[in-house]
Amino acid sequence: MNLTKRFSLLLFGTAFFFFSTSCESTAQLTKILDQVGGNPSNSEITAGIKEALEKGTGISADRLSATDGFLGNLDVKILFPEEAKNIENTLRKIGLGSLCDQVIISVNRAAEDAAQEAKPIFTAAIKQMTLRDVQDILLGEENAATQYFARTTTDSLTAKFAPVIDESLTKVNATKHWEDVMKNYNQVPFVKKIDPDLNAYVTQKAIDGLFLEIAKEELKIRENIGARTSPLLQKVFGYAERQKK
């Protein structure tokens, strides 16, 4: 038998071997990949999502509850209510800009105080998650977790934040500054007199700011491999990426 025929028989035998064992090899390979970081189990998905959410909500609450957490963050900084913009503009025109500034500083300080109360509420929402919840979050939209928190924690956050903000507004003199603003504005001739509910406004803006920061953290862990700081997070979110391709 010449060399060419021997080589052909060798190739044929090799191909036949791989073909005959392909099913078994594929199954073994899949098992190995699953073990070293392939498809996560349901329990791993649940644990991974909860780990990610604990991390994201914790970072967000800590960031916003720090001094200047709201005031120094242009994305969440609380300004005058939209219906009170004319009030601010009018008072600044008549030399009362510093009073307006005091209002802005004090309402942001109140929101920073309230943000400290958020962690236990998020922790409770995370603990009550079902497997369906975590699967919907993992394979859902880029802000699916934020939407989940908005649905499940808004009422609790409002109830918890409102008294804290009310107390804080008084502590930082926001209530007095706001009363001074309203008094000065309502004395301006020919203006329409209004008196927005400052507590309700700051409470809602504080919650909105918290969800905005959570959305940032959620997007970061979905898109940035470096933000997945544990093997479990890498496995779970790597799996999510493959499922969405």
Backbone torsions as a table, in degrees:
resi	resn	phi	psi	omega
1	MET	NA	129.6	-177.8
2	ASN	-77.2	170.6	-175.7
3	LEU	-62.2	-38.0	-178.2
4	THR	-62.8	-43.9	-178.6
5	LYS	-67.0	-42.0	178.6
6	ARG	-58.9	-42.3	179.9
7	PHE	-63.7	-39.8	180.0
8	SER	-64.6	-43.5	178.8
9	LEU	-63.1	-37.5	178.1
10	LEU	-63.2	-44.7	178.3
11	LEU	-62.9	-42.3	-179.8
12	PHE	-62.7	-44.9	-179.9
13	GLY	-62.9	-40.5	178.5
14	THR	-63.8	-44.9	179.7
15	ALA	-62.7	-41.8	-180.0
16	PHE	-63.5	-39.9	179.7
17	PHE	-61.6	-47.8	-178.4
18	PHE	-67.1	-36.4	179.9
19	PHE	-66.6	-43.6	-176.6
20	SER	-69.2	-25.1	-177.7
21	THR	-107.7	7.9	-173.3
22	SER	-62.5	-42.3	-177.8
23	CYS	-63.7	-46.5	179.6
24	GLU	-63.8	-42.4	-179.2
25	SER	-65.2	-40.8	179.8
26	THR	-62.0	-42.5	179.4
27	ALA	-63.5	-42.5	178.9
28	GLN	-64.8	-42.0	-179.8
29	LEU	-63.0	-42.9	178.7
30	THR	-60.9	-41.8	179.4
31	LYS	-62.7	-43.2	179.9
32	ILE	-63.6	-44.2	-180.0
33	LEU	-61.9	-40.3	178.2
34	ASP	-61.9	-38.7	-178.0
35	GLN	-70.1	-34.9	-174.2
36	VAL	-100.1	5.6	176.6
37	GLY	136.3	21.0	178.6
38	GLY	-83.6	-129.0	-177.3
39	ASN	-72.5	126.3	-179.7
40	PRO	-78.0	153.5	173.7
41	SER	-75.7	169.0	178.0
42	ASN	-60.1	-39.1	-179.8
43	SER	-67.0	-35.4	177.4
44	GLU	-69.6	-39.2	177.3
45	ILE	-61.2	-46.6	179.7
46	THR	-60.9	-48.1	-179.5
47	ALA	-64.4	-40.0	-179.3
48	GLY	-66.0	-44.8	178.7
49	ILE	-63.7	-43.7	-179.4
50	LYS	-64.8	-38.8	176.5
51	GLU	-62.3	-44.4	-179.6
52	ALA	-63.5	-40.6	-177.3
53	LEU	-73.3	-37.7	174.5
54	GLU	-59.7	-43.7	-179.3
55	LYS	-65.8	-49.4	-175.8
56	GLY	-64.8	-44.2	-179.8
57	THR	-70.0	-36.0	178.7
58	GLY	-64.1	-46.1	178.1
59	ILE	-60.3	-44.2	-177.7
60	SER	-64.1	-46.3	-179.8
61	ALA	-64.9	-42.3	179.2
62	ASP	-63.9	-41.8	-178.0
63	ARG	-64.0	-44.1	-175.8
64	LEU	-79.0	-24.5	-179.6
65	SER	-84.2	-7.9	176.8
66	ALA	-73.2	160.0	175.8
67	THR	-58.5	129.6	-176.7
68	ASP	70.8	14.3	176.9
69	GLY	-58.7	-40.5	173.7
70	PHE	-92.6	-49.6	-173.3
71	LEU	-60.4	-37.2	-176.8
72	GLY	-92.7	4.1	-179.0
73	ASN	-113.0	105.5	-174.3
74	LEU	-62.9	-23.0	-180.0
75	ASP	-70.8	-27.7	-174.8
76	VAL	-124.5	-3.0	-178.5
77	LYS	-53.7	132.3	-176.9
78	ILE	-90.3	122.4	178.6
79	LEU	-108.2	-170.8	177.1
80	PHE	-63.3	146.4	174.5
81	PRO	-56.3	149.0	-177.5
82	GLU	-55.3	-40.4	-178.8
83	GLU	-73.0	-8.5	-180.0
84	ALA	-109.3	9.3	179.2
85	LYS	-59.9	-38.9	178.1
86	ASN	-63.6	-33.4	177.2
87	ILE	-61.9	-50.5	-179.3
88	GLU	-60.0	-47.9	-178.6
89	ASN	-60.9	-41.9	-179.0
90	THR	-65.0	-44.9	-178.1
91	LEU	-68.1	-35.6	177.8
92	ARG	-67.1	-34.0	179.5
93	LYS	-67.9	-28.2	-178.4
94	ILE	-101.3	19.1	172.3
95	GLY	87.6	17.8	-179.6
96	LEU	-110.4	33.4	179.7
97	GLY	-62.1	-36.4	-178.6
98	SER	-65.0	-33.0	177.0
99	LEU	-66.2	-41.5	177.3
100	CYS	-63.0	-40.7	179.4
101	ASP	-63.0	-39.7	178.9
102	GLN	-62.8	-38.2	177.4
103	VAL	-62.4	-47.7	-178.2
104	ILE	-62.0	-44.3	179.2
105	ILE	-62.4	-46.0	-173.6
106	SER	-70.2	-36.5	179.1
107	VAL	-69.8	-32.7	176.6
108	ASN	-70.5	-36.3	175.1
109	ARG	-63.0	-38.1	178.0
110	ALA	-64.6	-41.5	178.4
111	ALA	-64.5	-38.1	177.9
112	GLU	-63.1	-38.9	176.4
113	ASP	-63.0	-42.6	-176.9
114	ALA	-67.8	-35.4	-176.9
115	ALA	-59.4	-24.0	178.8
116	GLN	-64.4	-22.3	-175.6
117	GLU	-88.6	-0.5	-170.3
118	ALA	-79.3	-33.8	-171.5
119	LYS	-54.5	-50.6	-178.3
120	PRO	-60.7	-31.7	179.7
121	ILE	-68.7	-42.8	177.7
122	PHE	-67.5	-39.4	179.2
123	THR	-59.8	-42.2	178.7
124	ALA	-63.5	-40.6	179.2
125	ALA	-66.5	-35.7	179.1
126	ILE	-68.4	-40.7	-178.2
127	LYS	-64.7	-30.4	-176.4
128	GLN	-90.2	6.3	179.9
129	MET	-65.2	140.1	174.0
130	THR	-94.1	169.9	176.2
131	LEU	-60.3	-38.1	178.6
132	ARG	-63.4	-39.7	178.0
133	ASP	-59.6	-49.1	-175.3
134	VAL	-69.1	-34.6	177.3
135	GLN	-67.2	-41.2	177.9
136	ASP	-63.6	-36.6	178.6
137	ILE	-69.6	-47.0	-176.3
138	LEU	-62.3	-43.0	-174.2
139	LEU	-104.9	9.3	-178.0
140	GLY	-90.4	-158.7	-179.3
141	GLU	-67.4	167.0	-174.9
142	GLU	-65.3	-16.2	177.0
143	ASN	-118.8	27.8	-176.7
144	ALA	-60.4	-38.7	179.2
145	ALA	-66.9	-41.6	178.7
146	THR	-61.6	-41.1	177.4
147	GLN	-63.1	-38.5	178.1
148	TYR	-61.1	-45.7	-179.9
149	PHE	-65.8	-37.6	178.8
150	ALA	-61.3	-39.5	-179.9
151	ARG	-71.2	-38.5	-168.8
152	THR	-99.8	-14.5	-173.9
153	THR	-123.0	-9.9	-175.0
154	THR	-57.4	-46.7	-179.1
155	ASP	-62.6	-43.6	-179.9
156	SER	-66.7	-40.7	178.4
157	LEU	-63.5	-41.9	179.8
158	THR	-62.0	-46.1	-180.0
159	ALA	-63.7	-36.1	-178.5
160	LYS	-79.6	-39.7	-175.7
161	PHE	-73.2	-39.5	-171.0
162	ALA	-54.2	-52.3	180.0
163	PRO	-67.7	-33.5	177.8
164	VAL	-64.7	-44.6	-179.8
165	ILE	-67.7	-38.8	178.0
166	ASP	-59.6	-45.8	179.0
167	GLU	-66.2	-41.5	-178.0
168	SER	-68.6	-38.5	178.3
169	LEU	-59.2	-37.5	177.3
170	THR	-71.3	-43.5	-177.5
171	LYS	-60.3	-41.5	-176.8
172	VAL	-95.1	11.6	176.1
173	ASN	69.2	17.0	178.8
174	ALA	-64.7	-38.5	-179.7
175	THR	-61.2	-43.8	178.8
176	LYS	-65.7	-44.4	179.5
177	HIS	-60.8	-41.1	-179.4
178	TRP	-66.0	-41.3	177.2
179	GLU	-61.9	-39.4	177.6
180	ASP	-64.7	-40.7	178.1
181	VAL	-60.8	-49.8	-177.9
182	MET	-63.3	-40.8	-179.3
183	LYS	-62.9	-46.8	-179.1
184	ASN	-67.1	-40.8	-178.5
185	TYR	-67.6	-45.1	-176.3
186	ASN	-69.2	-9.4	174.8
187	GLN	-89.7	-10.2	178.2
188	VAL	-71.4	130.3	-177.7
189	PRO	-61.5	140.8	170.1
190	PHE	72.4	6.8	177.5
191	VAL	-88.7	153.3	175.5
192	LYS	-79.1	122.4	-175.8
193	LYS	-76.9	127.0	177.9
194	ILE	-136.4	163.2	178.6
195	ASP	-152.6	79.1	-178.2
196	PRO	-60.7	151.8	178.2
197	ASP	-77.3	102.1	-174.9
198	LEU	-65.7	-41.6	-177.8
199	ASN	-61.3	-48.9	-179.2
200	ALA	-62.5	-39.5	-179.4
201	TYR	-65.2	-48.2	-178.0
202	VAL	-67.6	-37.6	177.5
203	THR	-59.2	-48.1	-179.2
204	GLN	-65.4	-40.9	180.0
205	LYS	-67.5	-34.3	177.3
206	ALA	-64.8	-42.4	178.5
207	ILE	-67.1	-43.1	178.1
208	ASP	-59.3	-42.4	-179.7
209	GLY	-64.9	-37.9	179.1
210	LEU	-64.6	-45.5	179.0
211	PHE	-65.2	-34.6	178.4
212	LEU	-64.0	-42.6	178.9
213	GLU	-68.2	-37.2	176.8
214	ILE	-63.4	-40.3	178.2
215	ALA	-61.5	-37.5	177.7
216	LYS	-63.3	-45.1	-179.4
217	GLU	-67.0	-37.1	178.4
218	GLU	-63.3	-46.2	179.9
219	LEU	-63.5	-37.1	-179.0
220	LYS	-61.6	-46.3	-176.5
221	ILE	-73.6	-24.8	177.2
222	ARG	-75.0	-35.6	-171.1
223	GLU	-105.5	-19.6	-173.9
224	ASN	-113.7	109.5	-179.1
225	ILE	-58.5	-33.9	-179.5
226	GLY	-64.1	-20.8	179.5
227	ALA	-81.6	-9.8	179.1
228	ARG	-88.8	90.9	-165.0
229	THR	-89.0	11.8	176.0
230	SER	-142.8	156.6	177.4
231	PRO	-56.6	-36.2	-179.9
232	LEU	-63.8	-46.0	178.8
233	LEU	-62.8	-39.4	178.9
234	GLN	-63.2	-42.3	-179.0
235	LYS	-67.5	-47.3	-175.5
236	VAL	-67.4	-47.2	-177.2
237	PHE	-79.1	-24.6	171.1
238	GLY	-64.8	-41.8	175.3
239	TYR	-60.5	-43.1	179.1
240	ALA	-60.3	-41.0	179.1
241	GLU	-61.5	-42.7	-179.5
242	ARG	-65.9	-36.9	-178.6
243	GLN	-68.3	-27.2	-176.1
244	LYS	-89.2	-7.6	-179.4
245	LYS	-80.3	NA	NA
